[in-house]
Amino acid sequence: MNNRSSFSGKLGFVLAAAGSAVGLGNIWRFPYLAAQYGGGTFLLVYLIMAVTFGFSLMIAEVAIGRKTGLSAIGAFKSLDSRFGFLGVLAALVPIIIFPYYSVIGGWVIKYFFVFLSGGASAAAGDDYFTGFVGGTFEPLGWFLIFLGVTAVIVLLGVEKGIEKVSKFMMPILVLLAIGISIYCLTLNGAMDGLAYYVKPQMADVSVKTILAAMGQLFYSMSLAMGIMVTYGSYMRKDTNLESSVRQIEIFDTAIAFLAGLMVIPAVFVFSGGDPKILQSGPSLMFVILPKVFDSMQFGNAVGAAFFLLVIFAALTSSISLMETIVSIIVDKAKIGRKPAAILVTIGVLLLGMLSCLGYGPLAAIAPLGMAFLDFFDFISNSIMMPIVAFLTCILVGHIVGPKMVIDEVETSGTFRRKKLFVVMVRWIAPVMLLMILATEILKFFGVITV
């Protein structure tokens, strides 16, 4: 392993990697997908996918990183020179995601301060969100704040920055999630929402639900972005790899579950389970939830606490996105962390402005008929991530062989789910990933409406 920064031990790695996994995918995307796809039905399917599909992909990525001691570009090339291009594809994913992710992070900070200052009623207005994102200077200002905080943490390094911040933020995030969930469950009508959320209806299980759950795993577990490869490269050889991944998986899934427990019962309290509200999709957090909080007693306090939680979740993921890009530049350009971090910050600032202004001054420019943020999201999450994950399965399952990963895992302990890993990475996961990719392409061309 080459001479590079590392986590101090298992706790540092698990909290940092869990922090990467726990982000807007858990707090924002998971609840609205659960609401759309039958509550308990989606939850059950997701849990099954997490312990099979998600576990296998994460084990593979972390093991590749630790074995090679390199970031994504170098790691894949070192396993098989023909797959050097896969490292480039994996590296491009966080480069595309990080700028627009920081824009959304800025929106979250904005809403936190709105609720903190007693503005629940204003935020609940029908046109409040569209008016805000359609502006120029205000969205840019919040974007700069979020990007600046992320950059400072990454500049401090792996152990002093990322690990220390993760050890501080992750416990607070969990406590906030539990506290808000408990409060929401005490409200009149919340039990109907709880029943909808935790009680599966097997008649509702469909291909749509399965594909939605599989797609969510990418967002939820930071897969196919080069992030887990990078964090794996910082992992000590004596840290139990399977146990660490299992703990990340539990942490990540628990936060997603708590997010749904906060949001879905609260929506039932507000709307009585109105199907239109449950089907509101991505607008749930920025349009519907402010209305929910405004209708509550102590709505400003609950709203502020909720958006503080989302800030922490967004920051832990943005840190991992930036660290992945910085690590790639350090490895390839052979420059120090600080110059690399400064270069990344400048690049993200320039690229992020497109997404930041894409609903306002730049709204007339619509690549593939989408606003810039939606375009970058589609290219990275719907197209590139399934391709990266599929090719990773081909590389591990059929080119270098699963034994490479198994041997790396077993250097630090037993590999209890070895047989599951082999079957998933060689046969089941590639087929599922092709289904996700085909579905997203057909959705884009309007052939299907999943």
Stockholm file with secondary structure:
# STOCKHOLM 1.0

chainA/1-450         MNNRSSFSGKLGFVLAAAGSAVGLGNIWRFPYLAAQYGGGTFLLVYLIMAVTFGFSLMIAEVAIGRKTGLSAIGAFKSLDSRFGFLGVLAALVPIIIFPYYSVIGGWVIKYFFVFLSGGASAAAGDDYFTGFVGGTFEPLGWFLIFLGVTAVIVLLGVEKGIEKVSKFMMPILVLLAIGISIYCLTLNGAMDGLAYYVKPQMADVSVKTILAAMGQLFYSMSLAMGIMVTYGSYMRKDTNLESSVRQIEIFDTAIAFLAGLMVIPAVFVFSGGDPKILQSGPSLMFVILPKVFDSMQFGNAVGAAFFLLVIFAALTSSISLMETIVSIIVDKAKIGRKPAAILVTIGVLLLGMLSCLGYGPLAAIAPLGMAFLDFFDFISNSIMMPIVAFLTCILVGHIVGPKMVIDEVETSGTFRRKKLFVVMVRWIAPVMLLMILATEILKFFGVITV
#=GR chainA/1-450 SS CCSCCCCSSHHHHHHHHHHHHSSHIIIIIHHHHHHHTTTHHHHHHHHHHIIIIIHHHHHHHHHHHHHHTSCHHHHHHHHCGGGHHHHHHHHHHHHHHHHHHHHHHHHHHHHHHHHHTTCHHHHTSTTHHHHHHTCSHHHHHHHHHHHHHHHHHHHTCIIIIIIHHHHHHHHHHHHHHHHHHHHHHTSTTHHHHHHHHHCCCGGGCCHHHHHHHHHHHHHHHTCSSSHHHHHHHTSCTTSCHHHHHHHHHHHHHHHHHHHHHHHHHHHHHHHSSCHHHHTCGGGGTTTHHHHHHHHSTTHHHHHHHHHHHHHHHHHHHHHHHHHHHHHHHHHHHCCCHHHHHHHHHHHHHHHHHHHHHTTTTTTTCCGGGSCHHHHHHIIIIIIIHHHHHHHHHHIIIIISCHHHHHHHHHTTSCCTTHHHHHHIIIIIHHHHHHHHHHHHHHHHTTSCCC
#=GC SS_cons         CCSCCCCSSHHHHHHHHHHHHSSHIIIIIHHHHHHHTTTHHHHHHHHHHIIIIIHHHHHHHHHHHHHHTSCHHHHHHHHCGGGHHHHHHHHHHHHHHHHHHHHHHHHHHHHHHHHHTTCHHHHTSTTHHHHHHTCSHHHHHHHHHHHHHHHHHHHTCIIIIIIHHHHHHHHHHHHHHHHHHHHHHTSTTHHHHHHHHHCCCGGGCCHHHHHHHHHHHHHHHTCSSSHHHHHHHTSCTTSCHHHHHHHHHHHHHHHHHHHHHHHHHHHHHHHSSCHHHHTCGGGGTTTHHHHHHHHSTTHHHHHHHHHHHHHHHHHHHHHHHHHHHHHHHHHHHCCCHHHHHHHHHHHHHHHHHHHHHTTTTTTTCCGGGSCHHHHHHIIIIIIIHHHHHHHHHHIIIIISCHHHHHHHHHTTSCCTTHHHHHHIIIIIHHHHHHHHHHHHHHHHTTSCCC
//
